[in-house]
Amino acid sequence: MIPEPMQTRKVDQLEVCIYADRKAMGEAAGREVAQKIKELLSKQDRVRMIFASAPSQNEFLDHLGREPDIDWSRITAFHMDEYLGLPEEAPQRFSRYLEEHLFSAVRPGRVHFMAPTRSVAKECERYAALIRQAPIDLVCLGIGENGHLGFNDPPVADFHDPDIIKPVELDERCRQQQVNDGCFPEIDAVPSHALTLTIPALMSGRFVYGGVPGPSKREAVRSALFGPITTACPASALRRHPHAVLYVDSDAYGVVKR
C-alpha cells in the first residue's frame, strides 16, 4: 500500500504531496513512479527516463528498485548532470551514484551516461542527439538548496534555453550543498563546473516527479511553491508543468495544518 500523505495541495499546475518523514515520502514516490512506468509500458514499446543523482533521492530509488513487475529491459535511462574535472573512478561521479543506487539492481535495457572527460562541446552534441531521438517520458528530479534543477543554478538557469545540455559554472551555495550532503570533505574539493540538462530539456518530460526531503530544502521549497515563477528559483518552473508531482516531507515543507 502506498503511504498516504499528510496533505495534498495544488499550486498552479503542480500537485504537491506532503509526508510526515522522508521514509514515507520516498516510498510513496517510488511506488507511484513504478505505477506510471508500468502504465506506460502497457501502451508503448519503450520508456525513456531521466534521473537525478543526490542523497535526497536515496529512499525513492531504493523503493523504485524493489518494485516488482517492471520490465527494465524496455527502459532507456539518462542522468541529468555530471561534474567536469573528476577522474572516472571518483566516487562522487553521478554515473556511479545511479549505478550503485539503482541500475546495478534493475539493469535498464539502455543507459546513457554523460562522458565529461571528452571534449565538452562534442559531449554536449552527442548527449543532445541521444535526448532528441525520441520524447522523454519520465523525469525524476530533486530541488537544490538554492532552488536549482539539475545544475541549473539561479545565475545560469534559463526557462527558454535553446540548448538541451550545456556546461555551467556552479555557484557557491550549490557547491557548499555537496559538502553539506557529505559528498565532499570541503568546498575546495567540489568541482567548479559541470554539465547539465537545461530547464527546457527537463520540463520536456511528459511526466515529472520530484522528491525533496529535509529542513535544508525548506527555503527552496517555499520559494518554488509560493514565490514568483522566476529563474531566481529555477524549481518554480515546475508550477507550469501540466503533469508534475512534488513529494516533500514535513521538514522540507514546514508546518502542516491537519
C-alpha positions as CSV (number, residue, x, y, z in Angstrom):
1,M,0.0,0.0,0.0
2,I,1.3,3.4,-0.9
3,P,1.7,5.7,2.1
4,E,-0.9,8.4,2.4
5,P,0.3,12.0,2.5
6,M,-0.5,14.2,5.5
7,Q,-1.8,16.8,3.0
8,T,-2.0,17.4,-0.7
9,R,-2.4,20.7,-2.5
10,K,-2.3,22.2,-6.0
11,V,0.0,25.1,-6.6
12,D,-0.8,26.4,-10.1
13,Q,-0.5,23.2,-12.2
14,L,1.9,21.4,-9.7
15,E,0.5,18.7,-7.4
16,V,2.2,18.7,-4.0
17,C,2.1,15.8,-1.6
18,I,3.4,16.3,2.0
19,Y,4.5,13.3,4.1
20,A,5.4,13.0,7.7
21,D,9.0,11.9,7.0
22,R,11.4,11.2,4.2
23,K,10.9,7.4,4.5
24,A,7.2,7.7,3.7
25,M,7.9,10.3,1.1
26,G,10.5,8.1,-0.7
27,E,8.3,5.0,-0.6
28,A,5.3,6.9,-2.0
29,A,7.3,8.5,-4.8
30,G,9.0,5.1,-5.6
31,R,5.7,3.3,-5.8
32,E,3.8,5.9,-7.8
33,V,6.6,6.3,-10.3
34,A,6.7,2.5,-10.6
35,Q,2.9,2.5,-11.3
36,K,3.4,5.1,-14.0
37,I,6.2,3.1,-15.6
38,K,4.0,0.0,-15.8
39,E,1.2,2.1,-17.2
40,L,3.3,3.5,-20.0
41,L,4.9,0.1,-20.8
42,S,1.4,-1.3,-21.2
43,K,0.9,1.2,-24.0
44,Q,4.3,1.7,-25.7
45,D,7.4,-0.4,-26.5
46,R,9.9,1.6,-24.5
47,V,10.0,4.2,-21.7
48,R,12.7,6.9,-21.7
49,M,13.6,8.3,-18.2
50,I,15.9,11.0,-16.8
51,F,17.2,10.5,-13.2
52,A,18.7,12.9,-10.6
53,S,21.7,11.8,-8.6
54,A,21.8,13.0,-5.0
55,P,21.4,11.7,-1.4
56,S,17.9,13.2,-1.4
57,Q,16.9,10.5,-3.9
58,N,18.1,7.6,-1.8
59,E,14.8,6.4,-0.4
60,F,13.0,7.0,-3.7
61,L,15.5,5.0,-5.7
62,D,15.6,2.2,-3.1
63,H,11.8,1.7,-3.3
64,L,11.7,2.1,-7.1
65,G,14.4,-0.6,-7.5
66,R,12.4,-3.0,-5.3
67,E,9.1,-2.6,-7.1
68,P,8.1,-5.9,-8.8
69,D,6.9,-6.5,-12.4
70,I,8.8,-3.7,-14.1
71,D,10.3,-4.7,-17.4
72,W,13.5,-2.7,-17.1
73,S,14.9,-4.1,-20.3
74,R,12.4,-1.8,-22.1
75,I,13.6,1.3,-20.3
76,T,16.2,3.8,-21.6
77,A,17.8,5.8,-18.8
78,F,19.6,9.1,-18.8
79,H,21.0,11.3,-16.0
80,M,20.6,15.0,-15.8
81,D,24.0,16.3,-14.8
82,E,27.7,15.4,-14.2
83,Y,30.7,17.1,-12.8
84,L,33.6,18.3,-15.0
85,G,37.1,17.6,-13.9
86,L,36.6,14.5,-11.8
87,P,38.5,11.3,-12.7
88,E,36.4,8.4,-14.0
89,E,37.0,6.4,-10.8
90,A,35.9,9.3,-8.5
91,P,33.1,8.1,-6.0
92,Q,31.3,11.4,-6.5
93,R,30.6,10.9,-10.1
94,F,26.8,10.9,-10.6
95,S,27.0,8.0,-13.0
96,R,28.5,5.9,-10.2
97,Y,25.7,7.0,-7.8
98,L,23.0,5.9,-10.2
99,E,24.8,2.6,-10.9
100,E,25.1,1.9,-7.2
101,H,21.7,3.0,-6.1
102,L,19.5,1.7,-9.0
103,F,21.0,0.5,-12.2
104,S,23.1,-2.4,-10.9
105,A,20.0,-3.9,-9.3
106,V,17.5,-3.4,-12.1
107,R,19.7,-3.3,-15.3
108,P,17.8,-1.0,-17.7
109,G,17.9,-2.0,-21.3
110,R,19.9,1.1,-22.2
111,V,21.8,3.5,-20.0
112,H,23.3,6.7,-21.5
113,F,25.9,8.3,-19.1
114,M,27.5,11.6,-19.8
115,A,31.2,11.4,-20.5
116,P,32.7,14.5,-19.1
117,T,36.3,13.5,-19.8
118,R,35.7,14.1,-23.6
119,S,35.6,17.4,-25.3
120,V,32.8,19.4,-23.7
121,A,31.4,20.6,-27.0
122,K,31.4,17.2,-28.6
123,E,29.9,15.6,-25.5
124,C,27.1,18.1,-25.4
125,E,26.5,17.4,-29.1
126,R,26.4,13.6,-28.5
127,Y,24.2,13.7,-25.5
128,A,21.7,16.2,-27.0
129,A,21.4,13.9,-30.0
130,L,20.5,11.0,-27.8
131,I,17.9,13.1,-25.9
132,R,16.4,14.2,-29.2
133,Q,16.0,10.7,-30.6
134,A,12.5,10.3,-29.0
135,P,10.3,12.1,-26.4
136,I,11.3,11.8,-22.7
137,D,8.5,10.0,-20.8
138,L,9.5,10.5,-17.2
139,V,11.8,12.9,-15.3
140,C,12.7,12.1,-11.7
141,L,14.4,15.0,-10.0
142,G,15.2,16.9,-6.8
143,I,15.5,20.5,-5.8
144,G,18.7,22.1,-4.6
145,E,19.1,24.3,-1.6
146,N,19.4,27.2,-4.0
147,G,16.3,26.1,-5.9
148,H,18.3,24.5,-8.7
149,L,17.0,21.8,-11.0
150,G,19.9,19.7,-12.3
151,F,22.8,22.0,-12.1
152,N,20.7,24.9,-13.4
153,D,21.7,27.3,-10.6
154,P,20.0,30.7,-10.4
155,P,22.8,32.5,-12.2
156,V,22.7,30.2,-15.2
157,A,19.1,28.9,-15.3
158,D,17.1,29.9,-18.4
159,F,13.5,28.9,-18.9
160,H,13.9,29.4,-22.6
161,D,17.3,27.9,-23.0
162,P,17.9,26.9,-26.7
163,D,20.3,24.1,-25.6
164,I,19.4,20.6,-24.4
165,I,22.7,20.3,-22.4
166,K,25.3,22.8,-21.6
167,P,28.4,23.4,-19.4
168,V,27.9,25.6,-16.4
169,E,29.8,27.1,-13.5
170,L,28.4,26.1,-10.2
171,D,27.5,28.8,-7.7
172,E,29.0,28.8,-4.2
173,R,25.8,27.7,-2.5
174,C,25.4,24.7,-4.8
175,R,29.0,23.6,-4.2
176,Q,28.5,24.0,-0.4
177,Q,25.5,21.8,-0.6
178,Q,27.7,19.0,-1.9
179,V,29.8,19.4,1.3
180,N,26.7,19.5,3.5
181,D,25.4,16.3,1.8
182,G,28.7,14.5,2.8
183,C,29.8,14.0,-0.8
184,F,33.0,16.1,-0.5
185,P,35.1,16.9,2.6
186,E,35.4,20.7,1.8
187,I,34.2,23.2,-0.7
188,D,37.6,23.5,-2.4
189,A,37.3,19.8,-3.3
190,V,34.0,20.3,-5.2
191,P,34.4,20.9,-8.9
192,S,33.6,24.4,-10.1
193,H,32.0,23.3,-13.4
194,A,29.6,20.6,-14.6
195,L,27.4,19.5,-17.5
196,T,23.6,19.8,-17.0
197,L,20.5,19.2,-19.0
198,T,18.7,22.5,-19.3
199,I,15.4,23.6,-17.8
200,P,13.5,23.1,-21.1
201,A,15.1,19.7,-21.5
202,L,13.9,18.6,-18.1
203,M,10.5,20.2,-18.5
204,S,10.0,18.4,-21.8
205,G,9.3,15.1,-19.9
206,R,5.7,14.0,-20.3
207,F,5.6,13.4,-16.5
208,V,7.8,14.9,-13.9
209,Y,8.3,13.6,-10.3
210,G,10.3,15.5,-7.7
211,G,11.4,14.3,-4.3
212,V,12.6,16.9,-1.7
213,P,13.3,15.9,1.9
214,G,14.9,17.7,4.8
215,P,15.0,21.0,6.6
216,S,17.9,22.3,4.4
217,K,15.5,22.4,1.5
218,R,12.7,24.3,3.2
219,E,13.7,27.8,1.9
220,A,13.9,26.4,-1.7
221,V,10.6,24.6,-1.4
222,R,8.8,27.7,-0.1
223,S,10.3,29.8,-2.9
224,A,9.5,27.2,-5.5
225,L,5.8,26.9,-4.4
226,F,4.9,30.3,-3.2
227,G,7.3,32.8,-4.7
228,P,7.3,34.2,-8.2
229,I,8.0,31.9,-11.1
230,T,11.5,33.1,-11.9
231,T,15.0,31.8,-12.5
232,A,15.9,33.2,-9.1
233,C,14.4,29.9,-8.0
234,P,14.6,27.6,-11.0
235,A,12.4,25.0,-9.4
236,S,9.5,27.4,-9.6
237,A,9.2,26.2,-13.3
238,L,7.6,23.0,-12.0
239,R,4.4,25.0,-11.4
240,R,3.9,25.4,-15.2
241,H,4.2,21.7,-16.0
242,P,0.9,20.0,-16.8
243,H,1.8,16.7,-15.3
244,A,4.2,17.2,-12.4
245,V,4.1,15.9,-8.8
246,L,6.3,17.2,-6.0
247,Y,6.8,14.9,-2.9
248,V,8.1,16.6,0.2
249,D,8.5,15.6,3.8
250,S,7.3,17.8,6.7
251,D,10.8,19.0,7.3
252,A,11.1,20.4,3.8
253,Y,7.6,21.8,3.7
254,G,7.3,23.2,7.2
255,V,4.2,23.3,9.4
256,V,1.3,21.3,8.1
257,K,-2.2,22.1,9.4
258,R,-4.2,18.9,9.9
